[in-house]
């Protein structure tokens, strides 16, 4: 094999490896972002309700029933994804008076709270599809 043939083969192999890496990058990024955003376990709505009523109800209303839509979480969350919920609760909204909870709540607590809020969305008829089992 001549030097130019070896070089051309090396370029083709390098281009193929680059194309494979480029095609796999979105899947790798999604997998990494999912694990950073979602807890590894599903939430338990009953546990979320207990936690919510003990820690969140003073602002968001008992059973998340605040009359002000800004504080009524089922209404607020219907167009928000899970990542928004986790980021907001972890970091808080200091300019709105909500403290960060990342050093207080565990990932399981966050999953339970979200499961409870999602269940309320369905109970209140805010979403058409039934909640997951």
C-alpha positions in Angstrom: 0.0 0.0 0.0 1.4 3.4 -0.9 1.7 6.2 1.4 -1.1 8.2 -0.2 -3.4 5.1 0.0 -2.6 4.6 3.7 -3.3 8.3 4.3 -6.7 8.1 2.4 -7.7 5.0 4.4 -6.8 6.7 7.7 -8.8 9.7 6.7 -11.8 7.5 5.8 -11.5 5.7 9.2 -11.2 8.9 11.1 -14.2 10.4 9.3 -16.2 7.3 10.0 -15.3 7.4 13.7 -16.2 11.1 13.8 -19.6 10.5 12.2 -20.4 7.7 14.7 -19.5 9.9 17.6 -21.5 12.8 16.1 -24.6 10.5 15.7 -24.3 9.1 19.2 -23.8 12.4 20.9 -27.5 13.4 21.3 -28.3 10.0 22.9 -25.4 10.3 25.3 -26.4 13.9 26.2 -30.1 12.8 26.7 -29.0 10.0 29.0 -26.8 12.2 31.0 -29.4 15.0 31.3 -32.1 12.5 32.3 -30.1 11.1 35.2 -29.2 14.6 36.4 -32.8 15.8 36.2 -34.9 12.8 37.2 -34.5 10.7 40.3 -33.8 7.0 39.6 -37.1 6.0 41.3 -40.7 6.9 40.7 -42.4 9.2 43.2 -45.1 8.2 45.7 -48.0 10.7 45.7 -49.1 9.9 49.2 -45.6 10.6 50.6 -45.5 13.7 48.5 -48.8 14.9 49.9 -47.5 14.5 53.5 -44.3 16.3 52.7 -46.1 19.1 50.7 -48.5 19.8 53.5 -45.8 19.9 56.1 -43.2 22.0 54.1 -44.9 23.8 51.2 -48.5 24.5 52.2 -47.7 27.7 54.1 -47.2 29.4 50.7 -48.8 27.0 48.2 -52.0 26.2 50.2 -53.1 23.0 51.9 -53.2 20.2 49.3 -51.7 22.7 46.8 -54.9 24.6 46.7 -53.7 28.2 46.7 -56.3 30.5 45.2 -53.6 32.7 43.5 -52.6 30.9 40.3 -49.0 31.9 40.8 -48.9 29.7 44.0 -51.3 27.0 42.8 -48.8 24.4 41.7 -51.1 22.0 39.7 -52.1 25.0 37.6 -48.6 26.4 37.4 -47.0 23.1 36.4 -49.3 21.9 33.7 -47.1 23.4 30.9 -43.8 22.8 32.7 -41.7 19.7 32.5 -40.1 17.7 35.3 -36.8 19.4 34.8 -38.3 22.8 35.5 -39.8 21.5 38.8 -36.5 19.9 40.0 -34.4 22.9 39.1 -36.9 25.4 40.7 -37.3 23.5 43.9 -33.5 22.8 44.3 -32.4 26.3 43.5 -35.5 28.2 44.7 -36.8 31.5 43.5 -35.1 33.9 46.0 -36.5 37.0 44.2 -40.0 35.5 44.7 -39.5 34.5 48.3 -38.9 30.7 47.7 -35.8 29.4 49.3 -33.6 26.7 47.8 -34.3 23.2 49.0 -31.4 21.3 47.5 -29.6 20.9 50.8 -32.9 20.0 52.6 -34.8 17.6 50.3 -33.5 14.3 49.1 -34.0 13.1 45.5 -36.8 10.8 46.7 -38.5 13.8 48.4 -38.5 15.7 45.1 -39.8 12.7 43.2 -42.6 12.3 45.8 -43.5 15.9 45.6 -43.6 15.9 41.8 -45.7 12.7 41.8 -48.2 14.4 44.1 -48.5 17.5 42.0 -48.9 15.5 38.8 -51.6 13.5 40.5 -53.4 16.7 41.5 -53.2 17.9 37.9 -55.2 14.8 36.9 -57.6 15.0 39.8 -58.4 18.7 39.0 -59.0 17.8 35.3 -56.1 19.9 34.1 -54.7 17.1 32.0 -56.6 14.7 29.8 -54.5 11.5 30.2 -54.7 9.5 33.4 -51.7 9.5 35.8 -49.2 6.6 35.5 -49.7 3.8 37.9 
